[in-house]
Amino acid sequence: MATTLRLGVLTLSDSGARGDRVDTSGPAIVELLAPFSPEIIEKAIIPDEPDAIRRTLRAWAQSGRMNLIVTTGGTGLGPRDVTPEATRDVIDREIPGLAELMRAEGLKHTPMAAIGRGIAGLAGSTLILNVPGSEKAARQNLQAVLPVLEHALDLIAGDTDHHPTSD
């Protein structure tokens, strides 16, 4: 990867923030990204509170220390599932193709992926991806975007001289 991966992992979970549930999705995200040798800048578990989510995402993106933030949790249909809305308030540009790619991969495993509402977008020069809170679904979603992640981060960093071809 030409661009160094500087990662933030934000887990959204009321029970996780209270310490009543062990977060397995956050560590799974770090594990899946290990081949990219990421520098882990931030990791946090916070409740499903829109203001807290917006505040954290803005602070992390505006710090300039991360080029990728992966959120896990809060993408379903429950009344406290507000991650996509909070993310949408923070991003400057949405990247629907990445969210579509993640949902398409999920649909290969379960029809329930159709009700996932995660989004992807740019907040300044930071890519934000919402993945589901279940470890299995988080892995599936993130694995779907790994083939394009390096190129996306290079483009975001301003390296637009290369265009990989597909076989």
C-alpha positions as CSV (number, residue, x, y, z in Angstrom):
1,M,0.0,0.0,0.0
2,A,1.5,3.3,-1.1
3,T,-0.5,5.2,1.5
4,T,0.1,4.2,5.2
5,L,-3.1,3.0,6.7
6,R,-3.9,5.1,9.8
7,L,-6.9,3.5,11.5
8,G,-9.6,4.4,13.9
9,V,-12.1,1.7,15.1
10,L,-15.3,3.0,16.7
11,T,-17.6,0.4,18.3
12,L,-21.2,1.6,18.9
13,S,-22.9,-0.4,21.6
14,D,-24.8,0.6,24.6
15,S,-24.1,-2.7,26.4
16,G,-20.4,-2.6,25.3
17,A,-20.0,0.9,26.6
18,R,-21.4,-0.2,29.9
19,G,-19.0,-3.1,30.0
20,D,-21.9,-5.6,29.9
21,R,-20.8,-7.0,26.5
22,V,-17.4,-7.9,25.1
23,D,-16.6,-6.2,21.8
24,T,-15.5,-8.8,19.3
25,S,-16.2,-6.8,16.1
26,G,-13.6,-4.1,16.8
27,P,-10.7,-6.6,17.2
28,A,-12.0,-8.5,14.2
29,I,-11.7,-5.3,12.1
30,V,-8.1,-4.7,13.3
31,E,-7.3,-8.4,12.5
32,L,-8.8,-8.2,9.0
33,L,-6.8,-5.0,8.2
34,A,-3.5,-6.5,9.6
35,P,-2.2,-7.3,6.0
36,F,-2.1,-3.5,5.4
37,S,0.1,-3.0,8.5
38,P,-2.2,-0.4,9.9
39,E,-1.1,2.1,12.5
40,I,-3.9,1.9,15.1
41,I,-4.5,5.6,16.1
42,E,-7.8,5.3,18.0
43,K,-10.1,2.6,19.4
44,A,-13.2,3.3,21.4
45,I,-16.5,1.9,22.5
46,I,-19.3,4.4,22.9
47,P,-23.1,4.2,23.4
48,D,-25.6,4.5,20.5
49,E,-26.0,8.2,21.0
50,P,-26.1,10.4,17.9
51,D,-24.4,13.4,19.4
52,A,-21.6,11.2,20.8
53,I,-21.1,9.4,17.5
54,R,-21.0,12.7,15.5
55,R,-18.7,14.3,18.0
56,T,-16.3,11.4,18.0
57,L,-16.3,11.0,14.2
58,R,-15.7,14.7,13.7
59,A,-12.9,14.9,16.2
60,W,-11.2,11.9,14.7
61,A,-11.6,13.0,11.1
62,Q,-10.6,16.6,11.8
63,S,-7.5,15.5,13.7
64,G,-5.9,14.5,10.5
65,R,-4.3,11.5,12.2
66,M,-6.5,8.9,10.5
67,N,-7.3,8.1,6.9
68,L,-9.7,5.3,7.7
69,I,-12.4,5.1,10.4
70,V,-14.4,1.9,10.6
71,T,-17.5,2.0,12.8
72,T,-19.1,-1.2,13.9
73,G,-22.7,-1.4,15.2
74,G,-25.8,0.7,15.0
75,T,-26.6,0.0,11.3
76,G,-29.8,-2.0,11.8
77,L,-33.4,-1.1,12.2
78,G,-33.6,-0.9,16.0
79,P,-34.7,2.4,17.5
80,R,-31.1,3.1,18.8
81,D,-29.4,2.2,15.5
82,V,-28.4,5.7,14.5
83,T,-24.9,5.2,13.1
84,P,-25.7,5.9,9.4
85,E,-27.6,9.1,10.3
86,A,-24.8,10.3,12.6
87,T,-22.2,9.4,9.9
88,R,-24.1,11.2,7.2
89,D,-24.1,14.4,9.3
90,V,-20.2,14.2,9.4
91,I,-19.3,13.2,5.9
92,D,-18.7,15.6,3.0
93,R,-19.2,13.1,0.2
94,E,-21.0,9.7,0.3
95,I,-19.5,6.7,-1.5
96,P,-22.5,4.6,-2.2
97,G,-20.6,2.0,-4.2
98,L,-18.7,0.8,-1.1
99,A,-21.9,0.4,0.9
100,E,-23.5,-1.4,-2.0
101,L,-20.5,-3.7,-2.2
102,M,-20.7,-4.5,1.5
103,R,-24.4,-5.2,1.4
104,A,-24.0,-7.4,-1.7
105,E,-21.4,-9.5,0.1
106,G,-23.7,-9.8,3.1
107,L,-26.5,-11.0,0.9
108,K,-24.4,-13.9,-0.2
109,H,-24.6,-15.2,3.4
110,T,-28.1,-14.0,4.7
111,P,-31.1,-12.2,3.3
112,M,-31.0,-10.1,6.5
113,A,-28.1,-8.0,4.9
114,A,-30.8,-6.3,2.9
115,I,-31.9,-4.4,6.1
116,G,-28.4,-3.2,6.9
117,R,-28.1,0.5,6.5
118,G,-24.4,1.2,6.8
119,I,-22.9,3.9,4.6
120,A,-19.5,4.9,3.4
121,G,-18.2,8.4,2.8
122,L,-15.4,11.0,3.1
123,A,-15.0,13.5,6.0
124,G,-12.3,15.7,4.6
125,S,-9.6,13.2,3.7
126,T,-10.8,10.4,6.1
127,L,-12.7,7.5,4.7
128,I,-15.5,6.3,7.1
129,L,-17.1,2.9,6.7
130,N,-20.1,1.7,8.7
131,V,-20.1,-2.1,9.2
132,P,-22.6,-4.1,11.2
133,G,-22.1,-4.9,14.9
134,S,-22.0,-8.7,14.7
135,E,-18.5,-9.9,14.3
136,K,-19.5,-12.3,11.4
137,A,-21.3,-9.5,9.4
138,A,-18.5,-7.0,10.2
139,R,-15.9,-9.4,8.8
140,Q,-18.0,-10.1,5.7
141,N,-18.7,-6.4,5.0
142,L,-15.1,-5.3,5.5
143,Q,-13.7,-8.2,3.4
144,A,-15.8,-7.0,0.5
145,V,-14.1,-3.7,0.3
146,L,-10.5,-4.9,0.9
147,P,-9.7,-5.3,-2.8
148,V,-10.4,-1.6,-3.5
149,L,-9.3,-0.1,-0.2
150,E,-5.7,0.6,-1.1
151,H,-6.6,2.3,-4.4
152,A,-9.4,4.3,-2.6
153,L,-7.0,5.5,0.1
154,D,-4.3,6.4,-2.5
155,L,-6.8,8.5,-4.4
156,I,-8.1,10.2,-1.3
157,A,-4.4,11.0,-0.5
158,G,-4.1,12.7,-3.9
159,D,-2.2,9.9,-5.7
160,T,-4.3,9.9,-8.9
161,D,-1.6,8.9,-11.3
162,H,-2.2,5.2,-11.1
163,H,-5.2,3.3,-12.2
164,P,-5.2,-0.4,-11.4
165,T,-6.7,-2.7,-14.0
166,S,-8.7,-5.8,-13.3
167,D,-8.0,-9.2,-14.8
